[in-house]
Amino acid sequence: MSVFVTYGRRAMAAVFFLLFYLRELTMSSLLLARDIFRFRQSFTHGIVKIEIDLKSDMALLAFVNLLSMTPGSLTVDLSPDRKNIYIHTMYLGDIESFKLNIKNNFERRIKVIFE
């Protein structure tokens, strides 16, 4: 595969990720603002352990920082072997669907861009 094809694919993935992330950022900000202005909060918070497959330092750094910048979530810890990440979320709901959302939407997209 040509170097230009690889960089073009990564560039397009970065553009689509930016659009995806802006949508996620907007939706989570609105959800958090709604709960701040309500008298009764509707969130169930918790810490979730998620297995990750990212190998490069840059991909891992982007993953951790982008998750932490999203309102309602915070990266708490990374295991010493860098295979598990612990995320605190204000909107847990179903644990398995939360894990799948992080793996399929964030990790998969970041992996395409950085690895």
C-alpha positions as CSV (number, residue, x, y, z in Angstrom):
1,M,0.0,0.0,0.0
2,S,1.3,3.4,-0.9
3,V,2.4,5.9,1.8
4,F,-0.1,8.4,0.3
5,V,-3.0,6.0,0.6
6,T,-2.2,5.3,4.2
7,Y,-1.9,9.0,5.1
8,G,-5.0,9.8,3.1
9,R,-6.9,7.1,5.0
10,R,-5.7,8.4,8.3
11,A,-6.5,12.0,7.4
12,M,-10.1,11.0,6.4
13,A,-10.4,9.0,9.6
14,A,-9.2,12.0,11.6
15,V,-11.8,14.2,10.0
16,F,-14.6,11.7,10.7
17,F,-13.3,11.3,14.2
18,L,-13.4,15.1,14.7
19,L,-17.0,15.2,13.6
20,F,-17.9,12.3,15.8
21,Y,-16.1,13.8,18.8
22,L,-17.7,17.2,18.4
23,R,-21.1,15.5,18.4
24,E,-20.2,13.4,21.5
25,L,-18.9,16.5,23.2
26,T,-22.1,18.5,22.4
27,M,-24.4,15.7,23.5
28,S,-22.6,15.0,26.8
29,S,-22.4,18.7,27.6
30,L,-26.2,19.1,27.0
31,L,-26.9,16.0,29.1
32,L,-24.7,17.3,32.0
33,A,-26.2,20.8,31.8
34,R,-29.7,19.3,32.0
35,D,-28.8,17.4,35.1
36,I,-27.2,20.5,36.7
37,F,-30.3,22.5,36.3
38,R,-32.7,19.8,37.5
39,F,-33.6,19.4,41.1
40,R,-33.3,15.7,40.9
41,Q,-30.3,14.2,39.0
42,S,-30.9,11.3,36.7
43,F,-27.4,9.9,36.6
44,T,-25.9,6.7,38.0
45,H,-22.1,7.0,38.3
46,G,-19.5,4.3,38.6
47,I,-16.0,3.2,37.7
48,V,-15.6,0.8,34.8
49,K,-12.6,-1.3,33.8
50,I,-12.1,-1.6,30.1
51,E,-9.6,-3.7,28.2
52,I,-7.8,-1.7,25.6
53,D,-5.8,-2.8,22.5
54,L,-3.9,0.5,21.8
55,K,-0.1,0.0,21.5
56,S,1.4,3.3,20.6
57,D,2.0,6.0,23.2
58,M,0.4,8.7,21.0
59,A,-2.8,6.6,20.5
60,L,-3.0,5.9,24.3
61,L,-2.5,9.6,25.1
62,A,-5.1,10.7,22.7
63,F,-7.6,8.1,24.0
64,V,-7.1,9.0,27.6
65,N,-7.3,12.7,27.1
66,L,-10.3,12.7,24.8
67,L,-12.2,10.5,27.2
68,S,-11.3,12.9,30.1
69,M,-12.3,16.0,28.1
70,T,-15.8,14.6,27.5
71,P,-18.1,15.9,30.2
72,G,-19.4,13.2,32.5
73,S,-16.3,10.9,32.1
74,L,-12.9,10.9,33.6
75,T,-9.9,8.5,33.1
76,V,-9.0,7.4,36.6
77,D,-6.1,4.9,36.1
78,L,-4.2,2.9,33.6
79,S,-2.9,-0.5,34.6
80,P,0.9,-0.9,34.7
81,D,0.8,-3.3,31.7
82,R,-1.3,-0.7,29.7
83,K,-4.0,-3.3,28.9
84,N,-6.7,-1.9,31.1
85,I,-8.1,1.5,31.7
86,Y,-10.4,2.6,34.5
87,I,-13.0,5.2,33.6
88,H,-15.3,7.1,36.0
89,T,-18.6,8.0,34.3
90,M,-21.6,9.8,35.6
91,Y,-24.0,8.0,33.2
92,L,-23.3,4.3,33.6
93,G,-26.5,2.6,33.0
94,D,-25.6,-0.8,31.4
95,I,-21.9,-1.6,31.9
96,E,-21.5,-3.8,28.8
97,S,-23.1,-1.2,26.5
98,F,-20.8,1.5,28.0
99,K,-17.8,-0.7,27.4
100,L,-18.9,-1.4,23.8
101,N,-19.5,2.3,23.2
102,I,-16.0,3.1,24.3
103,K,-14.4,0.3,22.4
104,N,-16.3,0.7,19.2
105,N,-16.6,4.5,19.0
106,F,-13.5,5.9,20.7
107,E,-10.8,3.2,20.7
108,R,-11.4,1.8,17.3
109,R,-11.4,5.3,15.7
110,I,-8.3,6.4,17.5
111,K,-6.5,3.1,16.5
112,V,-7.2,3.8,12.8
113,I,-5.7,7.3,13.1
114,F,-2.6,6.7,15.3
115,E,-1.6,3.0,14.6
